[in-house]
Amino acid sequence: MTSLQEERLPETQEARALKDALSELDSLRERIDALAKKIKLEVDRLTKKLDESRFLVGLADIDPEEFNNFLKRPIAIIPASRPGEYIIAAPKWLKMSFGYLEWVDETYCYYRASALLNLIFPLPDFLRKELKIPEPPPVKIVDGLLIAPPEKSEEIKKEFRKFIAKEVEPGKFQIKPLKYFDMLAALVRKGVLPYTPRPVDPSDIEPPSEMELSMLYDWQKRAWFEFLKTGSILLVWPPNAGKSWFMAWAASKIKGRILVIVPNRSLVAQWREYLKMFDVDESRFEVITYSSAKKYRNKNFTLLLVDEAQHISADTWAVAAAIPAKYRICGTATPYREDGREDYVIAFSGKPITLTLEEMKLALSFKPAKFIVHLVKRPEEKLSKVKEIIRSNPEPKTIVFSDSIELGRRLAEALKTDFIYGETPAKQRLEKLRKNKCVVVSRIGDMGISLKDIERVIEVSFLGSSRAQQGQRYGRLFHGRGGGEHHLIMTEEEYRKFSWRLMGAMMLGADIKIEKDGILQPVTAITTPRSKRIAKAQRKPREETATKKTAPTPPPTPIASIMPDTQVSSYPPGIQKVLSRLPRPQRRFLEFLLQNRGRYFTA
């Protein structure tokens, strides 16, 4: 036994020596890897420093006159794909707006400018002159007629011939009923506000007292007096600037029937509260969703209030624009649309009354919320990231957004709270939002929800690169006490595909940081969704649709007209008969196929 142990002993020692050598080799490999990373970082640092040195050498050799020219005009103007549109590249340090902010990188902000966008985002005078944006044609629309100076008759006829049915007399043209809204949009694209002002009849209002007017902010007073002059306005104000409050206040001063249109049922209850707060009698108003608007197209109202008016130009909801109303006030914080139909938003709404974020910040001493994008490797890590954010500070009132219903349910279960989505009874939605310290909400909470105690928003699931949704969700924090936190959790793949959505928050003043592996860094570049931008540049004007038998007569006012349903009348009688019997979605699909005969589609 002893001799056997003696024979095995050298083998055991050799094995131990080999094990120790392997362990030392692993340790050495780790040290080499760590040293290699340090060397790489140092090389990158030195390379960057060398590049900066070269840049500084270039600055040292710069011609003083050229540098002075740069300071006089530190922007670049690039013609865009659509005639009359320009991209303005301006350094980020230049705190001025040059139109509609499209995207940013680490050095420049890129704006889109045109005659249309100038109506919403006014350009500096010097830039309007430099871009040579043409003077809008001297036309207006009165009672379904396009009115122009007689001497411009031939010029106007040639420019707008596809919208004109006939020339009634020199300078007066009858608009094709089916092209009425297209005519409005075409004029808006040229920088024309085609509405004939219809001042509010003194008999339709209960004039506010000096005390009541003193309750309004300057921009709200401006909107009230503009409304009295024109009878139809579009409020383009950032979140928490008082759009809903002002619209409800104005409704309390108008006599007669009032219709309020909102995007979802969650806002129906909230708008009822607003109107009751201003003692508007329940018998005088109705609050409906866009999807119910078709039922009201043959009813008449004194005042139409349209909340989240960026939706009014969507094909399925544009019928809201056809509801007859003597006056209207529309409101939106995000007038831009991914399909490029900002022209129809203005055409359907009224004269834009804009408010810059800087003006609002100055008046309200408002502080933008922190915005952090958390990058994770896999979708499965999102839930743990939400828990980590809440665990780090459980006190703030928090809304967690999830477009995915399945993920929303899992989040609510993990956080032991309620999940508010489409199937949640409308009467319970506000109650649950208010009572829970932390609540999970689907897309129905994107718009209009106003909670004064909200301090944190967390986004887990979202609608791709939608800037409008991002602006709306970030805007929820504007209704709180100011400041707060916005957390957007994305996979690295999602960030590569959908970072364009961050523009919605940047347009509202967000200073966005990226967090990856516990390290915060600034946003350096944003991916532009090329396919959408091409589609926007190449889109055709929106086609109006026709009624079953005869075209409607021109409306008495530009807005209170009939929105037809389909282009049935342009087909042979047999096809007309079939199309007229179909529901609208099926009819639109078959029309698409008819207009693309001979083409092959994979989906």
Disulfide bonds with the S-S distance in Angstrom:
none
